[in-house]
Amino acid sequence: MSKFFRKNRIKRWMGYLFLGLLLCAGGCGKKQREPLELDVFAGRANYQGEQKGWYAKIVQDKFNLKLNIIAPNVSGGGNLLFESRLTAGKVGDIVITSYQNMKECVEAGVLADLTPYLEKTTYLKQYLDVIKQMNLQNGYTDAIYIIPTSMSSMPATEPVLYGDKPEFASYLPWSYYKELDYPVIKSENDLLDVLKQMQENHPETADGKKVYAFSLFKDWDVEYMSLAANMVKSYGYIDTTDSIFTSADLNELQYLAQKDSIYYRMLHLYFEANQRGLLDPESGVQSFDVMYEKARNRQVLYLWWAWMLGNYDDGSHEERHVFIPVSDAPVVCEGFSTYGDGYAYAIGKDTKNVKRVVEYLDWMASPEGMMYYGAGIEGVSYVYDINGKPKYTNYSNEAWMNNAELEETYGGGSYTEGFCQFNDTIVQQKDINPETGESFYSENWTTTIKNNYGVVSQQWAARFGAASPAEYLKNNRLLDVFIKTDYVAGEESEQLLIIREKCSALIKEYSWKMVFAENEAQFTEFWDTLLTLLYQNGYEQVEAADLEIIKEMRVRREELLRTEH
């Protein structure tokens, strides 16, 4: 790393000199902004504490802001942290959470009205029509409280991909799969058989740690076991509502509480894995961070996300995880959405300087802010080629692999952990940067996909007869896109919300009990007990309400498709 920085020292300091002159020309003699510390309640973050490293330095240099991230995922999961902070009268200076939680914030009067500020912005103003529409859809007729996350200018029918593959699918180590002579996997039992053979062939890592097929965690559980819901996307379904899973086109329904439902099947898959010694016994007590470290250490055979171990392939990484089909059903991918993804940014009413926070959010939505979020630091993380296209530096590839430390000049600390830890953007990361014609997200750059096409990719392509997983799925009509619209579910009665909360708690409790059941009889007993308790607590009202939501979603989906065509 030091060699990289020595070679770029002159260029770097010339850049700082130019930046200093520029800042002086525009601001010398002006009073420097006072430091402002902000609590950021980030509902999908997997990191808690002060934002550190290079991103923190950039935000401090530009806005003199310090960001303290509050993450429910790290604090036990669920909605307890949100509710306790709301009860105390302040969720955060910046709040990133679901529409339902935002409604509670508005009712409690803890959010700032952003109407006076947004017209004066540069980048948020470009999304103002959508922002106003989604505030109206949420029932805010006299103010603008929320800014949706992941707003996109891409077609709604286009799948959101990670590079050239689905973000949520089935990923297995290629060398282990090849070693078994490329077995065809069509059922959950086939999958477990393959994973068991892999584990038997590779029971431990190089440093003597035990290898498991699955390693779970509870951090992301809200309405149900999150990792059971994630798994359904490889089997043709998606978690559309709390109680009903649907096909991407919303026509096929599977009730969560239905025997042999897709959710039930995924619980049984994990149960069987545990029976066969394939499930990490720490799954019920560990955090995402612990699981992630195990995955990095190659202790986990099955991964649900393409991003989990990165995508770098220099031609020697045959243990790299790759997409492997695990059923005859289509993989369900979410589509791009003009209207965001059901989460939003907001600003606390008691925040000291709302205007400065809006300026920061406006910058976050800019091409520069998005490139920092999705790609890193120009000249360190990436450079532009002769065609003006961004590409990774050699240093960036090595830093991702080895979690390298940066010099203090750039903020110090871990390079990878220095990225913004909010886990949510205002503009969709995979959108196209108008300044480059490439995605903001570095894994989706043409240069990245091309450079990642090494030995493993070539072997995979030869085996599956397609250049990429996305091409394979499209060619075989196995990629379904879940189309998002501006639909937002209406206000529900307090009684129904209480029923939802009680039933969600029961589903999570008994889902985990079922996975770790001693035997099949106990698994069935836990399931039967769960159903009894659910319907004793009014679960049929949740199912009826969710069915009406799906009916309305169908109508909005058809309207959008007619408009786009």
C-alpha positions as CSV (number, residue, x, y, z in Angstrom):
1,M,0.0,0.0,0.0
2,S,2.8,2.5,0.9
3,K,4.2,2.0,-2.7
4,F,0.9,3.1,-4.1
5,F,0.8,6.2,-2.0
6,R,4.4,7.1,-2.7
7,K,3.8,7.0,-6.4
8,N,0.8,9.3,-6.0
9,R,2.1,11.7,-3.4
10,I,2.9,14.6,-5.7
11,K,-0.4,14.2,-7.6
12,R,-2.2,14.1,-4.3
13,W,-0.6,17.2,-2.8
14,M,-1.1,19.1,-6.0
15,G,-4.8,18.2,-5.7
16,Y,-5.0,19.4,-2.1
17,L,-3.2,22.6,-3.1
18,F,-5.8,23.2,-5.8
19,L,-8.6,22.3,-3.5
20,G,-7.3,24.7,-0.9
21,L,-7.0,27.6,-3.4
22,L,-10.5,26.8,-4.6
23,L,-12.0,26.8,-1.1
24,C,-10.1,30.0,-0.2
25,A,-11.3,31.7,-3.4
26,G,-14.9,30.9,-2.4
27,G,-14.7,31.1,1.3
28,C,-11.6,32.8,2.8
29,G,-12.6,35.4,5.3
30,K,-15.9,33.7,6.0
31,K,-16.6,32.2,9.4
32,Q,-16.0,28.5,9.4
33,R,-19.1,26.4,10.1
34,E,-19.4,25.1,13.6
35,P,-19.0,21.4,14.1
36,L,-22.4,19.6,14.1
37,E,-22.8,16.1,15.4
38,L,-25.8,14.1,14.1
39,D,-27.4,10.9,15.3
40,V,-28.4,8.9,12.2
41,F,-31.0,6.3,12.9
42,A,-30.3,3.8,10.1
43,G,-32.9,1.1,10.0
44,R,-30.9,-1.2,7.6
45,A,-27.4,-0.5,8.8
46,N,-25.2,-3.3,10.0
47,Y,-22.8,-1.0,11.9
48,Q,-23.3,1.1,15.0
49,G,-21.3,3.9,16.3
50,E,-19.4,6.8,14.9
51,Q,-18.9,6.8,11.1
52,K,-15.1,6.5,10.7
53,G,-12.5,6.5,8.0
54,W,-12.3,8.2,4.7
55,Y,-16.1,8.9,4.3
56,A,-16.2,10.5,7.7
57,K,-13.3,12.7,6.7
58,I,-15.0,13.8,3.5
59,V,-18.2,14.7,5.3
60,Q,-16.3,16.5,7.9
61,D,-14.2,18.5,5.4
62,K,-17.2,19.4,3.3
63,F,-19.9,20.0,5.9
64,N,-18.1,19.9,9.3
65,L,-20.5,17.1,10.3
66,K,-19.9,14.1,12.5
67,L,-22.2,11.1,12.0
68,N,-23.1,8.8,14.8
69,I,-25.0,5.7,13.5
70,I,-27.8,4.0,15.5
71,A,-28.6,0.6,14.1
72,P,-31.5,-1.5,15.2
73,N,-29.9,-4.5,13.4
74,V,-27.0,-4.3,15.8
75,S,-29.1,-3.7,18.8
76,G,-31.1,-6.9,18.8
77,G,-33.1,-6.5,15.6
78,G,-36.8,-5.8,15.4
79,N,-38.5,-2.5,16.1
80,L,-37.9,-2.2,19.8
81,L,-35.1,0.4,19.5
82,F,-37.2,2.5,17.2
83,E,-40.2,2.4,19.5
84,S,-38.1,3.2,22.6
85,R,-36.5,6.2,20.9
86,L,-39.8,7.4,19.6
87,T,-41.3,7.2,23.1
88,A,-38.4,9.3,24.3
89,G,-39.3,12.0,21.8
90,K,-36.4,11.8,19.3
91,V,-35.6,9.0,16.9
92,G,-32.6,10.7,15.3
93,D,-31.4,13.9,13.6
94,I,-31.4,11.9,10.4
95,V,-33.9,9.1,10.3
96,I,-33.8,6.2,7.8
97,T,-36.7,3.8,8.3
98,S,-39.8,2.2,6.9
99,Y,-42.9,4.1,5.8
100,Q,-44.9,2.6,8.6
101,N,-42.3,3.9,11.2
102,M,-42.3,7.3,9.5
103,K,-46.1,7.5,9.9
104,E,-45.6,7.0,13.7
105,C,-42.9,9.7,13.7
106,V,-45.2,12.1,11.9
107,E,-48.1,11.4,14.3
108,A,-45.7,11.9,17.2
109,G,-44.5,15.3,15.7
110,V,-40.8,14.5,15.8
111,L,-40.0,15.2,12.1
112,A,-39.2,18.4,10.4
113,D,-41.2,19.7,7.5
114,L,-38.8,19.9,4.5
115,T,-41.0,22.0,2.3
116,P,-39.1,25.3,2.8
117,Y,-35.7,23.6,2.0
118,L,-36.2,21.3,-1.0
119,E,-37.0,23.9,-3.6
120,K,-33.6,25.4,-2.9
121,T,-31.6,22.2,-3.4
122,T,-29.8,21.2,-6.6
123,Y,-30.2,17.4,-6.8
124,L,-33.1,16.6,-4.5
125,K,-35.1,19.1,-6.5
126,Q,-34.8,16.8,-9.5
127,Y,-36.8,14.2,-7.6
128,L,-39.3,16.7,-6.1
129,D,-42.3,15.4,-8.0
130,V,-41.6,11.8,-6.7
131,I,-40.9,13.1,-3.2
132,K,-44.2,15.0,-3.1
133,Q,-46.1,12.0,-4.6
134,M,-44.8,9.6,-2.0
135,N,-45.6,12.1,0.8
136,L,-49.1,12.3,-0.5
137,Q,-49.3,8.5,-0.8
138,N,-48.4,8.3,2.9
139,G,-51.1,10.7,3.8
140,Y,-49.0,13.9,4.3
141,T,-51.1,16.5,2.5
142,D,-49.8,19.6,4.1
143,A,-46.0,19.0,4.5
144,I,-43.0,17.1,3.1
145,Y,-41.6,14.9,5.8
146,I,-39.9,12.0,3.9
147,I,-37.4,11.5,1.0
148,P,-37.8,8.0,-0.4
149,T,-34.7,5.8,-0.6
150,S,-33.4,4.2,-3.9
151,M,-35.4,6.4,-6.2
152,S,-34.5,5.4,-9.8
153,S,-34.7,6.7,-13.3
154,M,-34.4,3.2,-14.8
155,P,-37.3,1.2,-16.3
156,A,-39.5,-0.6,-13.6
157,T,-39.3,-3.8,-15.7
158,E,-35.4,-3.9,-15.4
159,P,-34.1,-6.2,-12.7
160,V,-31.7,-4.7,-10.1
161,L,-28.6,-6.8,-10.6
162,Y,-25.3,-7.1,-8.7
163,G,-22.9,-6.9,-11.7
164,D,-24.1,-9.6,-14.0
165,K,-26.0,-11.7,-11.5
166,P,-29.0,-11.5,-9.1
167,E,-28.3,-9.9,-5.8
168,F,-30.4,-12.4,-4.0
169,A,-30.0,-16.0,-5.2
170,S,-28.0,-19.2,-4.4
171,Y,-24.2,-18.9,-4.3
172,L,-21.9,-21.9,-3.7
173,P,-18.1,-22.3,-3.9
174,W,-17.2,-23.2,-7.5
175,S,-14.2,-25.5,-6.8
176,Y,-16.3,-27.6,-4.4
177,Y,-19.2,-27.8,-6.9
178,K,-16.8,-28.7,-9.8
179,E,-15.2,-31.4,-7.6
180,L,-18.6,-33.1,-7.3
181,D,-18.9,-33.1,-11.2
182,Y,-21.5,-30.3,-11.4
183,P,-24.6,-32.1,-9.8
184,V,-28.0,-30.8,-11.0
185,I,-30.0,-29.4,-8.0
186,K,-33.8,-29.4,-8.4
187,S,-35.1,-29.7,-4.9
188,E,-34.3,-28.8,-1.3
189,N,-33.2,-32.4,-0.7
190,D,-30.9,-32.2,-3.7
191,L,-29.4,-29.1,-2.3
192,L,-28.8,-30.6,1.2
193,D,-27.2,-33.7,-0.4
194,V,-24.7,-31.5,-2.4
195,L,-23.9,-29.4,0.6
196,K,-23.3,-32.5,2.8
197,Q,-20.9,-33.8,0.2
198,M,-19.1,-30.5,0.1
199,Q,-18.8,-30.5,3.9
200,E,-17.6,-34.1,4.0
201,N,-14.9,-33.2,1.4
202,H,-13.9,-30.0,3.2
203,P,-14.9,-30.3,6.9
204,E,-12.5,-27.6,8.1
205,T,-10.9,-24.4,6.8
206,A,-7.1,-24.1,6.5
207,D,-7.0,-22.7,10.0
208,G,-9.0,-25.6,11.5
209,K,-12.4,-23.9,11.8
210,K,-15.4,-26.2,11.2
211,V,-17.3,-25.6,7.9
212,Y,-21.1,-25.4,7.8
213,A,-23.6,-25.2,4.9
214,F,-25.6,-22.4,6.5
215,S,-24.8,-19.9,9.1
216,L,-27.8,-17.8,10.2
217,F,-28.4,-14.7,12.4
218,K,-31.5,-12.9,13.8
219,D,-30.4,-9.3,13.3
220,W,-32.6,-8.7,10.3
221,D,-35.8,-10.4,11.6
222,V,-38.8,-8.1,11.6
223,E,-42.1,-9.8,10.5
224,Y,-40.6,-13.3,10.3
225,M,-37.3,-15.1,10.0
226,S,-35.6,-12.9,7.5
227,L,-33.3,-15.6,6.1
228,A,-36.2,-18.0,5.4
229,A,-37.9,-15.1,3.5
230,N,-34.7,-14.4,1.6
231,M,-34.4,-18.0,0.6
232,V,-37.8,-18.0,-1.2
233,K,-36.5,-15.8,-4.0
234,S,-34.6,-18.8,-5.3
235,Y,-37.9,-20.8,-5.5
236,G,-40.1,-18.4,-7.5
237,Y,-41.6,-16.3,-4.7
238,I,-41.1,-13.0,-2.8
239,D,-42.1,-11.8,0.6
240,T,-44.8,-9.4,-0.6
241,T,-46.6,-8.8,2.7
242,D,-46.4,-10.0,6.3
243,S,-48.5,-13.0,5.8
244,I,-48.6,-13.8,2.1
245,F,-45.8,-14.7,-0.3
246,T,-46.4,-14.2,-4.0
247,S,-44.9,-14.9,-7.4
248,A,-43.4,-11.8,-9.0
249,D,-46.5,-11.1,-11.1
250,L,-48.7,-11.3,-7.9
251,N,-50.9,-14.0,-9.3
252,E,-49.7,-17.0,-7.3
253,L,-50.2,-16.8,-3.5
254,Q,-48.7,-18.8,-0.7
255,Y,-50.0,-18.0,2.8
256,L,-47.2,-18.1,5.4
257,A,-49.4,-20.1,7.7
258,Q,-50.4,-22.6,5.1
259,K,-49.0,-26.2,5.5
260,D,-46.2,-26.8,2.9
261,S,-46.1,-23.1,2.1
262,I,-42.9,-21.8,0.7
263,Y,-42.0,-20.3,4.1
264,Y,-42.7,-23.6,5.8
265,R,-40.5,-25.3,3.2
266,M,-37.6,-23.0,3.9
267,L,-37.9,-23.5,7.7
268,H,-37.9,-27.3,7.0
269,L,-34.8,-26.9,4.8
270,Y,-32.9,-25.3,7.7
271,F,-34.3,-27.9,10.1
272,E,-33.1,-30.7,7.9
273,A,-29.7,-29.0,7.6
274,N,-29.5,-28.9,11.3
275,Q,-30.4,-32.6,11.5
276,R,-27.6,-33.4,9.1
277,G,-25.0,-31.3,10.9
278,L,-25.0,-28.6,8.2
279,L,-26.3,-25.7,10.3
280,D,-23.9,-23.6,12.4
281,P,-25.1,-24.2,16.0
282,E,-24.4,-20.5,16.8
283,S,-27.0,-19.4,14.2
284,G,-29.6,-18.5,16.8
285,V,-27.3,-16.3,18.9
286,Q,-24.7,-14.7,16.6
287,S,-24.9,-11.3,14.9
288,F,-24.6,-10.6,11.2
289,D,-21.0,-9.3,11.8
290,V,-20.0,-12.7,13.3
291,M,-21.6,-14.6,10.4
292,Y,-19.9,-12.3,7.9
293,E,-16.5,-13.0,9.4
294,K,-17.2,-16.7,9.2
295,A,-18.1,-16.3,5.5
296,R,-15.0,-14.4,4.8
297,N,-13.0,-17.2,6.5
298,R,-14.7,-19.7,4.1
299,Q,-16.6,-21.5,6.9
300,V,-20.0,-21.0,5.1
301,L,-20.9,-23.0,2.0
302,Y,-24.2,-21.4,1.0
303,L,-24.6,-17.6,0.7
304,W,-27.8,-15.7,-0.2
305,W,-26.2,-12.6,-1.6
306,A,-23.9,-11.9,-4.5
307,W,-22.1,-9.1,-2.6
308,M,-21.2,-11.2,0.4
309,L,-17.6,-12.0,-0.6
310,G,-17.2,-9.5,-3.4
311,N,-16.8,-10.3,-7.0
312,Y,-13.0,-10.2,-7.6
313,D,-11.6,-12.9,-9.8
314,D,-8.0,-12.6,-10.8
315,G,-7.9,-16.1,-12.3
316,S,-6.7,-18.0,-9.2
317,H,-9.8,-17.9,-6.9
318,E,-11.5,-21.2,-7.7
319,E,-13.1,-21.2,-4.3
320,R,-15.0,-18.1,-5.2
321,H,-18.8,-18.4,-4.6
322,V,-20.8,-18.5,-7.9
323,F,-24.5,-18.6,-8.8
324,I,-25.8,-22.2,-8.9
325,P,-29.5,-22.9,-9.7
326,V,-31.2,-24.8,-6.9
327,S,-34.7,-25.3,-8.4
328,D,-36.7,-25.3,-11.6
329,A,-38.5,-22.2,-10.4
330,P,-37.5,-18.7,-11.5
331,V,-35.2,-16.5,-9.4
332,V,-37.2,-13.4,-8.3
333,C,-35.4,-10.0,-8.6
334,E,-36.8,-6.7,-7.6
335,G,-37.1,-4.1,-10.4
336,F,-35.9,-0.5,-10.4
337,S,-38.4,1.8,-8.8
338,T,-39.1,5.5,-9.6
339,Y,-40.8,5.7,-6.2
340,G,-38.2,4.1,-4.0
341,D,-38.3,0.9,-2.0
342,G,-40.6,1.5,1.0
343,Y,-37.9,3.2,3.2
344,A,-37.2,6.9,3.5
345,Y,-34.9,9.6,4.9
346,A,-36.3,12.2,7.2
347,I,-34.8,14.9,9.5
348,G,-35.7,15.3,13.2
349,K,-37.7,18.4,14.1
350,D,-35.3,19.2,16.9
351,T,-32.1,18.9,14.8
352,K,-30.0,22.0,15.4
353,N,-29.5,23.1,11.8
354,V,-32.0,21.4,9.4
355,K,-30.7,23.5,6.5
356,R,-27.2,22.1,6.8
357,V,-28.5,18.5,7.0
358,V,-30.6,19.1,3.9
359,E,-27.4,20.4,2.2
360,Y,-25.7,17.1,3.1
361,L,-28.6,15.0,1.9
362,D,-28.6,17.0,-1.4
363,W,-24.9,16.2,-1.8
364,M,-25.6,12.5,-1.1
365,A,-28.0,12.6,-4.0
366,S,-25.5,14.2,-6.3
367,P,-23.3,12.2,-8.8
368,E,-20.3,13.1,-6.6
369,G,-22.0,11.9,-3.4
370,M,-23.3,8.7,-5.1
371,M,-19.8,7.9,-6.4
372,Y,-18.4,8.2,-2.9
373,Y,-21.1,5.9,-1.6
374,G,-21.0,3.3,-4.3
375,A,-17.4,3.4,-5.6
376,G,-15.1,5.1,-3.1
377,I,-12.4,7.8,-3.6
378,E,-11.3,8.8,-7.1
379,G,-7.6,8.2,-7.5
380,V,-7.5,5.6,-4.7
381,S,-10.5,3.4,-5.2
382,Y,-10.9,4.0,-9.0
383,V,-9.6,6.0,-11.9
384,Y,-11.0,6.8,-15.3
385,D,-9.8,5.0,-18.4
386,I,-9.1,6.7,-21.8
387,N,-12.8,6.4,-22.7
388,G,-13.8,8.2,-19.5
389,K,-15.1,5.0,-17.9
390,P,-14.4,4.3,-14.2
391,K,-12.3,1.3,-13.3
392,Y,-11.0,-0.2,-10.1
393,T,-7.4,0.5,-9.1
394,N,-5.1,-2.4,-8.2
395,Y,-4.9,-1.0,-4.7
396,S,-8.7,-1.1,-4.4
397,N,-8.9,-4.8,-5.4
398,E,-6.2,-5.6,-2.9
399,A,-7.8,-3.5,-0.2
400,W,-11.1,-5.3,-0.5
401,M,-9.4,-8.7,-0.3
402,N,-7.1,-7.8,2.7
403,N,-9.1,-5.1,4.5
404,A,-6.1,-2.7,4.1
405,E,-5.6,0.4,6.3
406,L,-5.6,3.8,4.7
407,E,-3.1,6.6,5.5
408,E,-4.3,9.4,7.9
409,T,-4.3,11.7,4.9
410,Y,-7.4,10.0,3.8
411,G,-8.9,9.5,7.2
412,G,-7.1,6.4,8.3
413,G,-8.7,3.2,9.4
414,S,-9.9,0.3,7.4
415,Y,-10.5,1.0,3.7
416,T,-13.6,-1.2,3.4
417,E,-15.1,-0.1,6.7
418,G,-14.5,3.5,5.7
419,F,-17.4,3.4,3.2
420,C,-20.6,5.0,4.3
421,Q,-22.3,2.6,6.7
422,F,-26.0,3.8,6.3
423,N,-26.8,0.9,4.0
424,D,-29.4,3.1,2.2
425,T,-29.1,5.7,-0.5
426,I,-31.5,8.4,-1.7
427,V,-30.8,7.6,-5.4
428,Q,-30.7,3.9,-6.4
429,Q,-27.0,2.8,-6.3
430,K,-27.4,0.8,-9.5
431,D,-28.7,3.8,-11.4
432,I,-26.6,5.3,-14.3
433,N,-24.4,8.3,-13.5
434,P,-25.2,10.9,-16.1
435,E,-21.6,12.1,-16.0
436,T,-20.1,8.7,-17.0
437,G,-22.9,6.6,-18.5
438,E,-22.0,3.9,-16.0
439,S,-23.6,2.8,-12.8
440,F,-22.7,4.6,-9.6
441,Y,-22.1,1.2,-8.1
442,S,-18.6,-0.1,-8.9
443,E,-19.6,-3.8,-9.2
444,N,-21.8,-2.9,-12.1
445,W,-19.2,-1.0,-14.1
446,T,-18.5,-2.5,-17.6
447,T,-14.8,-2.5,-16.6
448,T,-15.5,-4.4,-13.4
449,I,-17.6,-7.1,-15.1
450,K,-15.0,-7.5,-17.8
451,N,-12.1,-7.7,-15.4
452,N,-13.9,-10.2,-13.2
453,Y,-14.3,-12.6,-16.2
454,G,-11.4,-14.8,-15.1
455,V,-10.9,-18.6,-14.9
456,V,-13.9,-19.3,-12.7
457,S,-16.2,-17.2,-14.9
458,Q,-15.0,-19.0,-18.0
459,Q,-15.5,-22.4,-16.5
460,W,-19.0,-21.4,-15.3
461,A,-19.9,-20.0,-18.7
462,A,-18.8,-23.2,-20.4
463,R,-20.8,-25.3,-18.1
464,F,-24.0,-23.3,-18.1
465,G,-23.9,-22.1,-21.8
466,A,-24.2,-18.4,-21.0
467,A,-21.8,-15.6,-20.4
468,S,-23.3,-14.7,-17.0
469,P,-25.9,-15.8,-14.5
470,A,-28.3,-13.0,-15.6
471,E,-28.0,-14.2,-19.2
472,Y,-28.5,-17.8,-18.2
473,L,-31.6,-17.0,-16.3
474,K,-33.1,-14.8,-19.0
475,N,-32.3,-17.3,-21.7
476,N,-34.1,-20.0,-19.7
477,R,-37.0,-17.8,-18.7
478,L,-35.9,-18.2,-15.0
479,L,-35.7,-14.5,-14.1
480,D,-38.8,-12.9,-12.8
481,V,-38.9,-9.2,-12.0
482,F,-41.0,-7.9,-9.1
483,I,-42.3,-4.5,-10.3
484,K,-42.6,-1.7,-7.8
485,T,-45.1,1.1,-8.1
486,D,-46.1,4.1,-6.0
487,Y,-48.5,2.0,-4.0
488,V,-48.4,2.5,-0.2
489,A,-50.7,0.6,2.0
490,G,-53.3,2.7,3.8
491,E,-53.6,3.5,7.4
492,E,-54.5,0.5,9.6
493,S,-56.4,0.4,12.9
494,E,-54.5,0.3,16.1
495,Q,-56.1,-3.0,16.8
496,L,-54.8,-4.5,13.6
497,L,-51.3,-3.1,14.2
498,I,-51.3,-4.7,17.6
499,I,-52.3,-8.0,16.1
500,R,-49.6,-7.8,13.5
501,E,-47.0,-7.1,16.2
502,K,-48.1,-10.0,18.4
503,C,-48.2,-12.4,15.5
504,S,-44.9,-11.3,14.1
505,A,-43.3,-12.0,17.5
506,L,-44.9,-15.5,17.5
507,I,-43.7,-16.3,14.0
508,K,-40.1,-15.3,14.8
509,E,-40.1,-17.2,18.1
510,Y,-41.5,-20.4,16.6
511,S,-39.6,-20.2,13.3
512,W,-36.3,-20.4,15.3
513,K,-37.7,-23.2,17.5
514,M,-38.7,-25.2,14.4
515,V,-35.3,-24.9,12.8
516,F,-33.6,-26.2,16.0
517,A,-36.3,-28.8,16.8
518,E,-35.0,-32.1,18.1
519,N,-36.8,-34.2,15.5
520,E,-39.6,-34.2,12.9
521,A,-42.3,-34.7,15.5
522,Q,-41.2,-31.7,17.5
523,F,-40.9,-29.6,14.3
524,T,-44.5,-30.4,13.5
525,E,-45.6,-29.8,17.1
526,F,-44.0,-26.3,17.0
527,W,-45.7,-25.5,13.7
528,D,-49.1,-26.7,15.0
529,T,-48.7,-24.6,18.2
530,L,-47.7,-21.6,16.1
531,L,-50.8,-21.8,14.0
532,T,-53.0,-22.2,17.0
533,L,-51.5,-19.2,18.7
534,L,-51.7,-17.1,15.5
535,Y,-55.4,-17.6,15.0
536,Q,-56.1,-17.2,18.7
537,N,-54.6,-13.7,18.3
538,G,-56.6,-12.8,15.2
539,Y,-54.1,-13.7,12.4
540,E,-57.0,-14.1,10.0
541,Q,-57.4,-10.3,10.1
542,V,-53.8,-9.9,9.0
543,E,-54.3,-12.3,6.2
544,A,-57.5,-10.6,5.0
545,A,-55.8,-7.1,5.1
546,D,-52.8,-8.4,3.3
547,L,-54.9,-10.0,0.6
548,E,-56.6,-6.6,-0.1
549,I,-53.1,-5.0,-0.3
550,I,-52.1,-7.6,-2.9
551,K,-55.3,-6.9,-4.9
552,E,-54.5,-3.2,-4.9
553,M,-50.9,-3.9,-5.9
554,R,-52.1,-5.9,-8.9
555,V,-54.1,-2.9,-10.1
556,R,-51.2,-0.5,-9.7
557,R,-48.9,-2.9,-11.4
558,E,-51.1,-3.2,-14.5
559,E,-51.5,0.6,-14.6
560,L,-47.8,1.0,-14.5
561,L,-47.2,-1.6,-17.2
562,R,-49.8,0.1,-19.5
563,T,-48.1,3.4,-19.0
564,E,-44.6,2.1,-19.7
565,H,-45.7,0.4,-22.9
